[in-house]
Each structure stands twice: as C-alpha cells, then as structure tokens.
Amino acid sequence: MVGPRAPGAVRGSEEDEVAVDVAGGSLAAATLAASGRAAPPVPVLVFGAAARHARTANVTEVDPSRAPRIQLDRRFGFGLVATGTWQRVPSGEHRLLVHNLVTHLVPGAHVWIDVGDAWRREATEHALACGLEPVDAAGELLFRRTGRVTIHDLVAAARARLVRTTPHELAVLLAGDHGCVVLDTRTSTDRERLGTVPGAIHVPRTTLEWRVDPSSGYSHPDIRSFEQCLVVMCTDGYSSSLAADSLQRLGFVRATDLVGGFTAWRDAGLPVERPGAGPAVDAATGRDVRHP
C-alpha cells in the first residue's frame, strides 16, 4: 500500500517529481536514480560512483576500494551501494561493505543496494544480518535502518565528543610530544602476530579504565596527568572510540582514538614493532627504522 510522502521526499516541480512513495515512505533512491535537478534534503552516502545518480552538494561518494573500511566524521539519512560497486569489492568483504554503510546512517535511514540479479540473494542476506529491515520497493533492494539505538549510535555519539587522529597525524604527534601515550587494547595474540605502534602500552580493553584512572590504585606509571595525550588503539578503530570517550569522562581531556586502528597504521606503511622483539620495522619493507 502506498502511504503519504515522508518528510525526506524530494520534489523538483509537479512535473519533475523525483521521489517515489513506497510502503508508507519515500523511496529516496529515486532522487539518485533520476537527475540532479533537485538536491536531496538529507545527506546521502554513496559507496561507488553516482554515474547514473544525482550528483549534488548533499551526496558524498566513496570509492569502492575504500568503502568497506572508511570512517567518515558525519552521518547520513540515506545510503546507496551504487551500480557496479558490489562486483568491485572482494566477495569476502561484502558483509563488511554493508555493515560499514549502516554504521554511517542515522536511525530510520534507508539503504538502497543496487545490484544485479546474480547478487540479490547475497546482498539481501548481508543486509538482514546487519539489522536492516526490508521495504517493499517494487523490485528494488531497499531497506530501512531500525529506529532504536544501536551500537552504531553509541559509537557515533562517542566520536562526536572526540578529536580523532589519523595514522599520519599520530606519527607526527609521537615524534613531537614525548608525553603522548598510545594505549593498545588489542589481545596479546594480535599484538604478537601483527605487531604494534612503537612504544605503545598494552592495556586490554577490560582493564583500561583501571589502568588509566589514578584513583583505581592500579594505574600505569606512564599515565601521569589528566592533560596528557592518550590515544586508544584497537584493531579497526571502533571499540577504541567508546574507550576514548570513557577516558574523557574520567577527566582525561586529551584522550582520543586512532582512526582505522592498527590496521590503518600498518596499511599506511608506518613503523611496526613486534612486542618483545626489539626494534621497530617498516610495515612495507621490513627495514629496522631505528637503526638506518
């Protein structure tokens, strides 16, 4: 049953309507599938190129190669996996692609996955696994993000209170601020297998607040001031946002986290240290960076 137009519907003119009402809500995807004559009233995130979709100031495009792991500092009212993106992303990262799109959406936002018939079943399975609710959209793969508070909302709220740092920014910071401490919350197994940021302190997530707060009686000796620079690092930069926000609430005003986590640090080719192995090595060349 077709319902009333939602507040997010887009109109060019009466003759050039570019929004389609479906199942009581607007198929905001029609805005993108039409032309650019009217900008969508909500910000739209496109994983892929919006070649046959509207290009406006409210549309943010992300290259498929970056889409599964990119972390943007804003949220969107509509998400689109554009034509061809599904095929360009390795099959083993399809779930991650959908998951990452959902992490950037506000409650109640819609998602359109524009794939061919060969991938419809797989795309639907991943969408449902990521908590999306199907919307009757006349054959299109349209979904709606739940309106309840999810872990994605908790992470977004935490990040809104942080000034996050990128891998290269952290490298510069560590070179100039000798009081800056990287708190590696990953498991010992991951640290030994993959390495860590040179000089990082291993503080498991389960004990982080106790190892930082001086009132706990178990704080780490390298944590000396509430004004000290503290950068929390996990594997991909999600749990670290919640952890850094917790440290801010404890009074550590410069606590933040690493965008993309250790994965982003390593992929940027920055120095990696093997715990207990001594020198740091360049992630790309394996060269000892401490002794040219």
Contacts in CASP RR format, 6 or more apart in sequence:
PFRMAT RR
TARGET T0000
AUTHOR 0000-0000-0000
METHOD contacts of the structure
MODEL  1
MVGPRAPGAVRGSEEDEVAVDVAGGSLAAATLAASGRAAPPVPVLVFGAA
ARHARTANVTEVDPSRAPRIQLDRRFGFGLVATGTWQRVPSGEHRLLVHN
LVTHLVPGAHVWIDVGDAWRREATEHALACGLEPVDAAGELLFRRTGRVT
IHDLVAAARARLVRTTPHELAVLLAGDHGCVVLDTRTSTDRERLGTVPGA
IHVPRTTLEWRVDPSSGYSHPDIRSFEQCLVVMCTDGYSSSLAADSLQRL
GFVRATDLVGGFTAWRDAGLPVERPGAGPAVDAATGRDVRHP
1 23 0 8 1.000
1 24 0 8 1.000
2 21 0 8 1.000
2 22 0 8 1.000
2 23 0 8 1.000
2 24 0 8 1.000
3 21 0 8 1.000
3 23 0 8 1.000
3 24 0 8 1.000
3 25 0 8 1.000
4 21 0 8 1.000
4 24 0 8 1.000
4 25 0 8 1.000
5 19 0 8 1.000
5 21 0 8 1.000
5 25 0 8 1.000
5 26 0 8 1.000
6 21 0 8 1.000
6 24 0 8 1.000
6 25 0 8 1.000
6 26 0 8 1.000
7 41 0 8 1.000
8 19 0 8 1.000
8 26 0 8 1.000
8 28 0 8 1.000
8 40 0 8 1.000
8 41 0 8 1.000
8 42 0 8 1.000
9 19 0 8 1.000
9 21 0 8 1.000
9 25 0 8 1.000
9 26 0 8 1.000
9 28 0 8 1.000
10 18 0 8 1.000
10 19 0 8 1.000
10 26 0 8 1.000
10 28 0 8 1.000
10 30 0 8 1.000
10 31 0 8 1.000
10 38 0 8 1.000
10 39 0 8 1.000
10 40 0 8 1.000
10 41 0 8 1.000
11 17 0 8 1.000
11 18 0 8 1.000
11 19 0 8 1.000
11 38 0 8 1.000
12 18 0 8 1.000
12 37 0 8 1.000
12 38 0 8 1.000
16 37 0 8 1.000
16 38 0 8 1.000
18 30 0 8 1.000
18 31 0 8 1.000
18 34 0 8 1.000
18 35 0 8 1.000
18 36 0 8 1.000
18 37 0 8 1.000
18 38 0 8 1.000
18 54 0 8 1.000
19 26 0 8 1.000
19 27 0 8 1.000
19 28 0 8 1.000
19 30 0 8 1.000
19 31 0 8 1.000
20 26 0 8 1.000
20 27 0 8 1.000
20 30 0 8 1.000
20 138 0 8 1.000
21 27 0 8 1.000
22 135 0 8 1.000
22 136 0 8 1.000
22 137 0 8 1.000
22 138 0 8 1.000
22 142 0 8 1.000
23 135 0 8 1.000
23 136 0 8 1.000
23 137 0 8 1.000
25 135 0 8 1.000
27 110 0 8 1.000
27 112 0 8 1.000
27 135 0 8 1.000
27 137 0 8 1.000
27 140 0 8 1.000
27 142 0 8 1.000
28 40 0 8 1.000
28 42 0 8 1.000
28 44 0 8 1.000
28 77 0 8 1.000
28 78 0 8 1.000
28 110 0 8 1.000
28 112 0 8 1.000
29 78 0 8 1.000
29 80 0 8 1.000
29 110 0 8 1.000
29 112 0 8 1.000
29 114 0 8 1.000
29 137 0 8 1.000
29 140 0 8 1.000
29 142 0 8 1.000
31 38 0 8 1.000
31 40 0 8 1.000
31 44 0 8 1.000
31 54 0 8 1.000
31 78 0 8 1.000
32 40 0 8 1.000
32 44 0 8 1.000
32 46 0 8 1.000
32 50 0 8 1.000
32 53 0 8 1.000
32 54 0 8 1.000
32 59 0 8 1.000
32 80 0 8 1.000
32 112 0 8 1.000
33 52 0 8 1.000
33 53 0 8 1.000
34 54 0 8 1.000
35 54 0 8 1.000
36 54 0 8 1.000
36 55 0 8 1.000
36 56 0 8 1.000
37 54 0 8 1.000
38 54 0 8 1.000
39 54 0 8 1.000
39 56 0 8 1.000
39 57 0 8 1.000
39 58 0 8 1.000
40 54 0 8 1.000
40 56 0 8 1.000
40 58 0 8 1.000
40 59 0 8 1.000
40 78 0 8 1.000
41 58 0 8 1.000
42 58 0 8 1.000
42 76 0 8 1.000
42 77 0 8 1.000
42 78 0 8 1.000
42 109 0 8 1.000
43 58 0 8 1.000
43 59 0 8 1.000
43 60 0 8 1.000
43 74 0 8 1.000
43 75 0 8 1.000
43 76 0 8 1.000
43 77 0 8 1.000
43 78 0 8 1.000
44 58 0 8 1.000
44 59 0 8 1.000
44 60 0 8 1.000
44 76 0 8 1.000
44 77 0 8 1.000
44 78 0 8 1.000
44 79 0 8 1.000
44 80 0 8 1.000
45 60 0 8 1.000
45 62 0 8 1.000
45 72 0 8 1.000
45 76 0 8 1.000
45 77 0 8 1.000
45 78 0 8 1.000
45 79 0 8 1.000
45 80 0 8 1.000
45 101 0 8 1.000
45 104 0 8 1.000
45 105 0 8 1.000
46 53 0 8 1.000
46 59 0 8 1.000
46 60 0 8 1.000
46 61 0 8 1.000
46 62 0 8 1.000
46 79 0 8 1.000
46 80 0 8 1.000
46 82 0 8 1.000
47 62 0 8 1.000
47 64 0 8 1.000
47 67 0 8 1.000
47 79 0 8 1.000
47 80 0 8 1.000
47 81 0 8 1.000
47 82 0 8 1.000
47 85 0 8 1.000
47 97 0 8 1.000
47 101 0 8 1.000
48 61 0 8 1.000
48 62 0 8 1.000
48 63 0 8 1.000
48 64 0 8 1.000
48 67 0 8 1.000
48 81 0 8 1.000
48 82 0 8 1.000
48 84 0 8 1.000
48 85 0 8 1.000
48 88 0 8 1.000
49 61 0 8 1.000
49 63 0 8 1.000
49 82 0 8 1.000
50 59 0 8 1.000
50 61 0 8 1.000
50 80 0 8 1.000
50 82 0 8 1.000
51 82 0 8 1.000
51 83 0 8 1.000
52 83 0 8 1.000
53 59 0 8 1.000
53 80 0 8 1.000
53 82 0 8 1.000
55 61 0 8 1.000
60 72 0 8 1.000
60 74 0 8 1.000
60 76 0 8 1.000
62 70 0 8 1.000
62 72 0 8 1.000
64 84 0 8 1.000
64 85 0 8 1.000
64 88 0 8 1.000
64 89 0 8 1.000
65 88 0 8 1.000
65 89 0 8 1.000
67 85 0 8 1.000
67 89 0 8 1.000
67 97 0 8 1.000
67 100 0 8 1.000
67 101 0 8 1.000
68 89 0 8 1.000
68 93 0 8 1.000
68 96 0 8 1.000
68 97 0 8 1.000
68 100 0 8 1.000
69 96 0 8 1.000
69 100 0 8 1.000
69 236 0 8 1.000
69 260 0 8 1.000
69 263 0 8 1.000
69 264 0 8 1.000
70 100 0 8 1.000
71 237 0 8 1.000
71 259 0 8 1.000
71 260 0 8 1.000
72 104 0 8 1.000
73 159 0 8 1.000
73 164 0 8 1.000
74 104 0 8 1.000
75 104 0 8 1.000
75 105 0 8 1.000
75 106 0 8 1.000
75 156 0 8 1.000
76 104 0 8 1.000
76 105 0 8 1.000
76 106 0 8 1.000
76 109 0 8 1.000
77 105 0 8 1.000
77 106 0 8 1.000
77 108 0 8 1.000
77 109 0 8 1.000
77 110 0 8 1.000
78 105 0 8 1.000
78 109 0 8 1.000
78 110 0 8 1.000
78 111 0 8 1.000
78 112 0 8 1.000
79 101 0 8 1.000
79 104 0 8 1.000
79 105 0 8 1.000
79 109 0 8 1.000
79 110 0 8 1.000
79 111 0 8 1.000
79 112 0 8 1.000
80 111 0 8 1.000
80 112 0 8 1.000
80 113 0 8 1.000
80 114 0 8 1.000
81 97 0 8 1.000
81 98 0 8 1.000
81 101 0 8 1.000
81 111 0 8 1.000
81 112 0 8 1.000
81 113 0 8 1.000
81 114 0 8 1.000
81 115 0 8 1.000
81 123 0 8 1.000
82 114 0 8 1.000
83 114 0 8 1.000
84 114 0 8 1.000
84 115 0 8 1.000
85 97 0 8 1.000
85 114 0 8 1.000
86 94 0 8 1.000
86 97 0 8 1.000
86 113 0 8 1.000
86 115 0 8 1.000
86 116 0 8 1.000
86 119 0 8 1.000
86 123 0 8 1.000
87 119 0 8 1.000
89 97 0 8 1.000
94 122 0 8 1.000
94 123 0 8 1.000
94 126 0 8 1.000
95 126 0 8 1.000
95 129 0 8 1.000
95 130 0 8 1.000
97 126 0 8 1.000
98 111 0 8 1.000
98 113 0 8 1.000
98 123 0 8 1.000
98 126 0 8 1.000
98 127 0 8 1.000
98 129 0 8 1.000
98 130 0 8 1.000
98 132 0 8 1.000
99 126 0 8 1.000
99 130 0 8 1.000
101 111 0 8 1.000
102 111 0 8 1.000
102 130 0 8 1.000
102 131 0 8 1.000
102 132 0 8 1.000
102 145 0 8 1.000
102 152 0 8 1.000
103 152 0 8 1.000
103 155 0 8 1.000
103 156 0 8 1.000
105 111 0 8 1.000
105 145 0 8 1.000
105 152 0 8 1.000
106 145 0 8 1.000
107 145 0 8 1.000
107 146 0 8 1.000
107 147 0 8 1.000
107 148 0 8 1.000
107 149 0 8 1.000
107 150 0 8 1.000
107 153 0 8 1.000
108 144 0 8 1.000
108 145 0 8 1.000
108 146 0 8 1.000
108 147 0 8 1.000
109 144 0 8 1.000
109 145 0 8 1.000
110 135 0 8 1.000
110 142 0 8 1.000
110 143 0 8 1.000
110 144 0 8 1.000
110 145 0 8 1.000
111 127 0 8 1.000
111 132 0 8 1.000
111 142 0 8 1.000
111 143 0 8 1.000
111 144 0 8 1.000
111 145 0 8 1.000
112 137 0 8 1.000
112 140 0 8 1.000
112 141 0 8 1.000
112 142 0 8 1.000
112 143 0 8 1.000
113 123 0 8 1.000
113 127 0 8 1.000
113 141 0 8 1.000
113 143 0 8 1.000
114 140 0 8 1.000
114 141 0 8 1.000
115 123 0 8 1.000
115 141 0 8 1.000
120 141 0 8 1.000
123 141 0 8 1.000
124 134 0 8 1.000
124 141 0 8 1.000
127 134 0 8 1.000
127 141 0 8 1.000
127 143 0 8 1.000
128 134 0 8 1.000
131 145 0 8 1.000
131 146 0 8 1.000
132 143 0 8 1.000
132 144 0 8 1.000
132 145 0 8 1.000
132 146 0 8 1.000
133 143 0 8 1.000
133 144 0 8 1.000
133 145 0 8 1.000
133 146 0 8 1.000
134 142 0 8 1.000
134 143 0 8 1.000
134 144 0 8 1.000
135 142 0 8 1.000
135 143 0 8 1.000
135 144 0 8 1.000
154 242 0 8 1.000
155 238 0 8 1.000
155 241 0 8 1.000
155 242 0 8 1.000
157 245 0 8 1.000
158 241 0 8 1.000
158 242 0 8 1.000
158 244 0 8 1.000
158 245 0 8 1.000
159 241 0 8 1.000
159 245 0 8 1.000
161 245 0 8 1.000
161 248 0 8 1.000
162 241 0 8 1.000
162 244 0 8 1.000
162 245 0 8 1.000
162 248 0 8 1.000
162 255 0 8 1.000
162 256 0 8 1.000
162 257 0 8 1.000
163 256 0 8 1.000
164 241 0 8 1.000
164 256 0 8 1.000
164 257 0 8 1.000
164 258 0 8 1.000
164 259 0 8 1.000
165 173 0 8 1.000
165 231 0 8 1.000
165 256 0 8 1.000
165 257 0 8 1.000
165 258 0 8 1.000
165 259 0 8 1.000
166 258 0 8 1.000
166 259 0 8 1.000
166 264 0 8 1.000
167 258 0 8 1.000
167 259 0 8 1.000
167 260 0 8 1.000
167 261 0 8 1.000
167 264 0 8 1.000
167 265 0 8 1.000
167 268 0 8 1.000
167 270 0 8 1.000
168 268 0 8 1.000
168 270 0 8 1.000
170 182 0 8 1.000
170 197 0 8 1.000
170 231 0 8 1.000
170 258 0 8 1.000
170 265 0 8 1.000
171 270 0 8 1.000
173 180 0 8 1.000
173 229 0 8 1.000
173 231 0 8 1.000
174 180 0 8 1.000
174 182 0 8 1.000
174 197 0 8 1.000
174 198 0 8 1.000
177 229 0 8 1.000
179 228 0 8 1.000
179 229 0 8 1.000
180 228 0 8 1.000
180 229 0 8 1.000
180 230 0 8 1.000
180 231 0 8 1.000
181 201 0 8 1.000
181 222 0 8 1.000
181 223 0 8 1.000
181 228 0 8 1.000
181 229 0 8 1.000
181 230 0 8 1.000
181 231 0 8 1.000
182 197 0 8 1.000
182 199 0 8 1.000
182 200 0 8 1.000
182 201 0 8 1.000
182 231 0 8 1.000
182 233 0 8 1.000
182 258 0 8 1.000
183 200 0 8 1.000
183 201 0 8 1.000
183 203 0 8 1.000
183 208 0 8 1.000
183 212 0 8 1.000
183 230 0 8 1.000
183 231 0 8 1.000
183 232 0 8 1.000
183 233 0 8 1.000
183 243 0 8 1.000
184 191 0 8 1.000
184 196 0 8 1.000
184 197 0 8 1.000
184 200 0 8 1.000
184 201 0 8 1.000
184 202 0 8 1.000
184 203 0 8 1.000
184 233 0 8 1.000
184 262 0 8 1.000
185 203 0 8 1.000
185 204 0 8 1.000
185 205 0 8 1.000
185 208 0 8 1.000
185 232 0 8 1.000
185 233 0 8 1.000
185 234 0 8 1.000
185 239 0 8 1.000
185 240 0 8 1.000
185 243 0 8 1.000
186 196 0 8 1.000
186 202 0 8 1.000
186 233 0 8 1.000
186 234 0 8 1.000
186 235 0 8 1.000
186 262 0 8 1.000
187 204 0 8 1.000
188 202 0 8 1.000
188 275 0 8 1.000
190 235 0 8 1.000
190 262 0 8 1.000
191 202 0 8 1.000
191 275 0 8 1.000
192 274 0 8 1.000
192 275 0 8 1.000
194 262 0 8 1.000
194 266 0 8 1.000
194 272 0 8 1.000
195 262 0 8 1.000
195 266 0 8 1.000
195 272 0 8 1.000
195 273 0 8 1.000
195 274 0 8 1.000
195 275 0 8 1.000
196 202 0 8 1.000
196 233 0 8 1.000
196 262 0 8 1.000
196 272 0 8 1.000
196 273 0 8 1.000
196 274 0 8 1.000
196 275 0 8 1.000
197 233 0 8 1.000
197 262 0 8 1.000
197 265 0 8 1.000
197 270 0 8 1.000
197 271 0 8 1.000
197 272 0 8 1.000
197 273 0 8 1.000
198 271 0 8 1.000
198 272 0 8 1.000
198 273 0 8 1.000
198 280 0 8 1.000
198 290 0 8 1.000
199 273 0 8 1.000
200 233 0 8 1.000
200 273 0 8 1.000
201 220 0 8 1.000
201 222 0 8 1.000
202 275 0 8 1.000
203 211 0 8 1.000
203 212 0 8 1.000
203 220 0 8 1.000
205 234 0 8 1.000
205 239 0 8 1.000
205 243 0 8 1.000
207 218 0 8 1.000
208 232 0 8 1.000
208 243 0 8 1.000
208 246 0 8 1.000
208 247 0 8 1.000
209 216 0 8 1.000
209 246 0 8 1.000
209 247 0 8 1.000
209 250 0 8 1.000
210 216 0 8 1.000
210 217 0 8 1.000
210 218 0 8 1.000
210 219 0 8 1.000
211 218 0 8 1.000
211 219 0 8 1.000
211 220 0 8 1.000
211 223 0 8 1.000
212 219 0 8 1.000
212 220 0 8 1.000
212 223 0 8 1.000
212 230 0 8 1.000
212 247 0 8 1.000
212 250 0 8 1.000
212 252 0 8 1.000
213 219 0 8 1.000
213 250 0 8 1.000
214 223 0 8 1.000
223 230 0 8 1.000
226 251 0 8 1.000
226 252 0 8 1.000
226 253 0 8 1.000
227 253 0 8 1.000
227 254 0 8 1.000
228 252 0 8 1.000
228 254 0 8 1.000
229 254 0 8 1.000
230 244 0 8 1.000
230 247 0 8 1.000
230 252 0 8 1.000
230 254 0 8 1.000
230 255 0 8 1.000
230 256 0 8 1.000
231 244 0 8 1.000
231 255 0 8 1.000
231 256 0 8 1.000
231 257 0 8 1.000
231 258 0 8 1.000
232 240 0 8 1.000
232 243 0 8 1.000
232 244 0 8 1.000
232 247 0 8 1.000
232 255 0 8 1.000
232 256 0 8 1.000
232 257 0 8 1.000
232 258 0 8 1.000
233 240 0 8 1.000
233 257 0 8 1.000
233 258 0 8 1.000
233 261 0 8 1.000
233 262 0 8 1.000
233 265 0 8 1.000
234 240 0 8 1.000
234 243 0 8 1.000
234 257 0 8 1.000
234 261 0 8 1.000
234 262 0 8 1.000
235 261 0 8 1.000
235 262 0 8 1.000
235 263 0 8 1.000
236 260 0 8 1.000
236 261 0 8 1.000
236 263 0 8 1.000
236 264 0 8 1.000
237 257 0 8 1.000
237 258 0 8 1.000
237 259 0 8 1.000
237 260 0 8 1.000
237 261 0 8 1.000
237 264 0 8 1.000
240 257 0 8 1.000
240 258 0 8 1.000
240 261 0 8 1.000
241 257 0 8 1.000
243 257 0 8 1.000
244 255 0 8 1.000
244 256 0 8 1.000
244 257 0 8 1.000
247 255 0 8 1.000
248 255 0 8 1.000
258 264 0 8 1.000
258 265 0 8 1.000
265 272 0 8 1.000
265 283 0 8 1.000
266 272 0 8 1.000
266 283 0 8 1.000
267 283 0 8 1.000
268 283 0 8 1.000
269 282 0 8 1.000
269 283 0 8 1.000
269 284 0 8 1.000
270 283 0 8 1.000
271 280 0 8 1.000
271 281 0 8 1.000
271 282 0 8 1.000
271 283 0 8 1.000
271 289 0 8 1.000
272 280 0 8 1.000
272 281 0 8 1.000
272 282 0 8 1.000
272 283 0 8 1.000
273 279 0 8 1.000
273 280 0 8 1.000
273 281 0 8 1.000
274 281 0 8 1.000
279 288 0 8 1.000
279 289 0 8 1.000
279 290 0 8 1.000
279 291 0 8 1.000
280 288 0 8 1.000
280 289 0 8 1.000
280 290 0 8 1.000
281 287 0 8 1.000
281 288 0 8 1.000
281 289 0 8 1.000
282 289 0 8 1.000
END
